[in-house]
Amino acid sequence: MTPQKKADGRRSQADRRAQTRGALLEAAARGLSTYGYANLSLARVADEAGYTRGALYHLFANKEALALAVVEWVGETWNAEVGRPAMEEPDPVDALIALARGHAVYCRRDVAQVMMTLRIEFTGQDHPVGRAVTKAVERLGADCADLVAAGRAGGAIPPGPPPEMTASVFLCVVEAVGIELAGQAPYDTQLAERAVRGVLGLSPRAEPTTR
């Protein structure tokens, strides 16, 4: 076999592994969103992804390892679709509004409630999965608090409660709208923006009248 064919074979194997891993992570994310960690069935995850339990255990040692990988995967997909595009907005208000609207769009997916479900389930527990979720939420809260502080420093956001407190309520509202209106476009994004404008103390944005 030539070196080129070997290289192609390795790439194909890597691609197949990545495809299997992605399918298992997405199935596990749906399972965690629906059943939570305690009731997650690895056999069901493998079956829904179209693979055997052996394939799952080849990639993930146990349920904890799978759940930790899901938390990382959801964080990566959320950052790619919502977080990074929002943070690239040069204006802090635009960034916060983009985050709220982007999260509403992300919540149209059936894996969007993973973080909330796990955070509630592991409240008050010292568990690796709970710690991973808490770390991700705290990091996002800090980023939002920085945006609130920057917006106030520039005069775009009026004075109010401490930035950390405002950011915490901002994220609660964003999450609540995403859950309540999941998939109900375009009202999900419209109401997400209206809600967070209120939290930030901003005037409502004029919207075109619909008939």
N, C-alpha and C positions, 0 to 999 in steps of 0.2 A: 504494500500500500504506500502510495506517495505521501510526502509530508503534507501536501495540500489536502488530500483526502482525509488524513488523520485530523487535520485542523478542522475541516468541515464536519467530521464526525463528532469531535469534541463540542463544537458550537451547537450541533443539532442536539446532542445529549443535554447540554446546558439549557438550551431553549425548552426542551421537553420538561426538564426539572423545574424551570421557572413557570412553565404553564401549569404543571401539576400543583406547584406551591400556591400559585395565584388562585386557582380554582378552589383549593382547600381553604385558603384564607377567607375567600369571599363566602363560601358556604358556612364556615365557622362564624364569621361576622353576622350572618343572618341568624344563625342559631343562638348566638349570644344576645342579639337584639331581642329575640323572641322568648328564649327560655332562661336566659341568665347563665352564669358560670356553673352554679351547682347542678343545674338540670341539663347541662349541655351533654349530648351523647356523641361521642367520637364516631361511633358506628354510623349514626345518622349523618354526621358531617361528611364522612367518606362517601356514603351512598349518594347524597345530594350533589356532591362534587363530581360523581361518576368514577370514583376510584375505590380501591380496596382499603381495608383498615391497615394492611401491610404497607401500602404506599404512604398512608398518613404517618404511621409510626417510623417509616424510613426518614421522614423529614422532620417530625416533631416527636420528641421523646415521650411526652405525656400531655395531659390537658392543660397544665399550667404553661408549658412551653408554647403550646398552640395559642392560648389566650394572650400571652405576652407578645407573640408575633402578630396577632390580630390588632392589638393596641398600637403596635408600631406601624403596621400596614395602614390602618385607618388614619393614623396621624399623618402619614406620608401622603395619602390620597387627599385628605382634607387640606393639607398645606399646599399641595400642588394646584388644587382647584379653587381654594378659597383664601387661605392664609397669605401665601406669597403674592398673588395678584393684588390683594387688598393692601398689603404693606408696601407695595411698589407705588401706591398713590402718593404724590408729593404732599398733599394737604391732609392733615390729621382727620378732619371731619370726613373728607371723601374716603379715607381709608376705613374709618369705622362704619360708614354707611355701606361701603363695598363689602365689608366683612359680614354685616348683617344680611344683606341681600344675597351674597354668595352662599352663606350657610343655609338660607331658605332653599336655594336651588339644590344644594348638596343633600338636604333632607328629603328630596324627591326620590332618593335611593333607599332601598330597603335595608341598608347596613348602617344608616345614619345614627341610630339610637344606641350603638354599642357603648360609647363612652358614658352616656347617661345611665344606662342600665347597670354597667359595671360599677360606676361610682356609687350608685344607691346601694347595690348589693354589698359592697365592701366597706360601707360607712362604719367607722368605729373598729375596723379590723386591721391588723397588721399583716397584710398579705402582699406578695410580690406584684400581683396583678393590680390590686388596689393602689399600691404605691406608684406603679407606672402610670395609671390613669390620673392620679392626683398630681404627679409631676407635670404631665402634659397640660392639665387644666391650669395649674399655677403659672406655667410658662406663658400660656396665652393670656392669662389675667394680667401678668406683668407687662406684656406688650401693649395691651389695651390701656392699662393705666398710664403708660408712657405717652400714648397717643392723646389721651384725655388731657394730661398735663401740658403737652405741646400745644394742643388746641386752645387751652386756656391762656397759655403764655402769649400766643399770637392773637388773642382776642376773638377767635372764631367760636369758641365754646365759652358760655358765661360762667362766672364763678358758681361754685356749688359744693357738695360734699367732697371729701378727699378723693383724689383720683383713683385710689385703690378700691374704695367703696363704690364709686360710680362705675368703675370697670366691672366689678363683681355683679352689680345689678344689671348692667348692660348685657353681660354674658347670660345671665339668668333669663332675661327677656328674649334674647336671640334664640336661646335653646327652647323656651316655651313656645314661641311662635312657630319654630321649626317643627315641633312635635304636633301642635294643634292643627296646623295647616299643611302638614306634609303632603306634597304633591298637588296642592290646589293652586296651580298657576293660573293667572299672574298675581292672585291675591296674596299668596305667601310672601313674595318679595315686597309688594306694596305695603302690607301691614307690618312687615319686619322693619322697614324703613320708618314708617310712622311711629312705631313703638319706641325705637331707639332714639329717634329725634326727641321724643318726650323725655326720656331718661337723661339725655345730654343737655336738655334745656333749650333746644333749637326750635325755631318756628317750623310749622309743617311746610313741606314742599308742595307747590302748586302742581296738581296732576290734571291731565286732560279729562274732560267729562266723557264718560262712556254711556252709550245708549243700550 
